[in-house]
Amino acid sequence: MVRFLKPNKAVIVLQGRYAGRKAVIVKSFDEGTRDRPYGHCLVAGIKKYPSKVIRKDSSKKTAKKSRVKCFLKLVNYQHVMPTRYTLDVDLKDVVTLDSVQGKDKKVSACKATKEKLEERFKTGKNRWFFTKLRF
């Protein structure tokens, strides 16, 4: 079978609290692990999308509207839908498997991911990833 759920692939989460949210694969586990004996992946996604910015907004309001909230999650392959898009954001050094286990590590990893995603949003690239799914 061809492995297409590779790191930096944009996916849509289908089940759970973040259903319908866009995420990017950080690391994939095709064979599974001891505690999760099925194919799964570590994803970093957008919990709260940035709002629409208009020209008359002040710089303070623009900064507030450009904020992104993110989440980290281990997700079963059955519960993600891959898209044709890839995101060239380097999250490998920021998000690791052990950062998902502990609360304080997860919070710090989320903050670092948030900074990387906001920086990516402000460059104007990958605009599809930062828009809400309309369905």
C-alpha positions as CSV (number, residue, x, y, z in Angstrom):
1,M,0.0,0.0,0.0
2,V,1.3,3.5,-0.9
3,R,2.0,5.6,2.2
4,F,0.3,8.9,1.5
5,L,-0.3,10.2,5.1
6,K,3.1,11.7,5.4
7,P,4.3,14.6,7.6
8,N,3.2,18.1,6.5
9,K,0.1,16.7,4.8
10,A,-3.1,18.8,5.6
11,V,-5.9,16.6,6.9
12,I,-9.5,17.2,8.2
13,V,-10.3,15.6,11.6
14,L,-13.6,13.7,11.3
15,Q,-14.4,12.4,14.8
16,G,-14.3,13.8,18.3
17,R,-14.0,17.2,19.8
18,Y,-12.2,18.7,16.8
19,A,-14.3,17.2,14.1
20,G,-14.4,19.4,11.0
21,R,-11.1,21.1,12.0
22,K,-8.1,21.3,9.7
23,A,-4.8,19.8,11.0
24,V,-1.4,19.0,9.7
25,I,0.4,15.6,10.3
26,V,3.5,16.0,12.4
27,K,4.4,12.3,12.7
28,S,2.8,9.1,11.4
29,F,2.8,5.7,12.9
30,D,1.8,3.3,10.2
31,E,2.3,0.0,12.1
32,G,1.0,1.4,15.4
33,T,2.6,1.2,18.8
34,R,2.1,-1.1,21.8
35,D,-0.6,1.1,23.5
36,R,-2.2,2.0,20.1
37,P,-2.0,-1.1,17.9
38,Y,-3.5,0.6,14.8
39,G,-2.2,3.1,12.3
40,H,-2.4,6.6,13.8
41,C,-0.7,10.0,13.5
42,L,0.2,13.0,15.7
43,V,-1.5,16.1,14.3
44,A,-1.3,19.7,15.1
45,G,-4.5,21.6,14.1
46,I,-6.4,24.8,14.4
47,K,-8.9,25.0,17.2
48,K,-9.9,28.6,16.5
49,Y,-9.5,30.1,13.0
50,P,-8.4,33.7,12.5
51,S,-11.1,36.2,11.7
52,K,-11.5,38.3,8.6
53,V,-9.3,41.4,8.6
54,I,-10.6,44.6,6.9
55,R,-8.6,47.7,5.9
56,K,-10.2,50.1,8.3
57,D,-9.3,48.0,11.4
58,S,-6.6,49.4,13.7
59,S,-3.3,47.5,14.0
60,K,-4.3,46.3,17.5
61,K,-7.6,44.9,16.2
62,T,-5.8,43.4,13.2
63,A,-3.4,41.6,15.5
64,K,-6.3,40.3,17.6
65,K,-8.2,39.0,14.6
66,S,-5.0,37.3,13.3
67,R,-4.7,35.1,16.3
68,V,-4.9,31.3,16.0
69,K,-5.6,28.7,18.7
70,C,-4.2,25.3,18.1
71,F,-4.5,21.7,19.4
72,L,-2.3,18.6,19.5
73,K,-3.7,15.1,19.2
74,L,-3.0,11.5,18.4
75,V,-5.6,10.5,15.8
76,N,-6.5,7.1,14.3
77,Y,-6.1,7.1,10.5
78,Q,-9.8,6.1,10.2
79,H,-10.7,9.5,11.7
80,V,-8.8,11.8,9.4
81,M,-9.5,12.7,5.8
82,P,-6.4,13.7,3.8
83,T,-6.5,16.6,1.4
84,R,-4.4,17.5,-1.6
85,Y,-2.6,20.2,0.3
86,T,0.7,20.2,2.1
87,L,1.9,22.7,4.6
88,D,5.6,23.4,4.7
89,V,5.7,24.4,8.4
90,D,8.5,22.7,10.3
91,L,6.8,21.4,13.5
92,K,8.9,18.3,14.0
93,D,11.3,20.0,16.5
94,V,8.4,21.7,18.3
95,V,5.9,18.9,18.7
96,T,7.1,15.4,19.8
97,L,5.3,12.3,21.0
98,D,6.2,13.0,24.7
99,S,4.9,16.5,24.5
100,V,1.4,15.0,24.1
101,Q,1.6,12.9,27.3
102,G,2.3,15.6,29.9
103,K,0.1,18.7,30.5
104,D,2.8,21.3,30.9
105,K,4.8,20.0,27.9
106,K,1.6,20.0,25.9
107,V,0.9,23.6,26.8
108,S,4.4,24.7,25.8
109,A,4.3,22.7,22.6
110,C,0.9,24.3,21.8
111,K,2.2,27.8,22.3
112,A,5.2,27.1,20.0
113,T,2.9,25.6,17.4
114,K,0.6,28.6,17.7
115,E,3.5,31.0,17.0
116,K,4.6,29.0,13.9
117,L,1.0,28.9,12.5
118,E,0.4,32.6,13.1
119,E,3.7,33.4,11.4
120,R,2.6,31.3,8.5
121,F,-0.8,33.0,8.4
122,K,0.8,36.5,8.3
123,T,2.9,35.6,5.3
124,G,-0.3,34.9,3.3
125,K,0.7,31.4,2.2
126,N,-1.6,28.4,2.5
127,R,-4.7,30.6,2.8
128,W,-7.0,27.5,2.4
129,F,-5.7,26.0,5.6
130,F,-6.6,29.1,7.7
131,T,-10.2,29.4,6.5
132,K,-13.1,27.7,8.3
133,L,-14.7,24.7,6.6
134,R,-18.0,25.7,5.2
135,F,-20.5,22.8,5.4
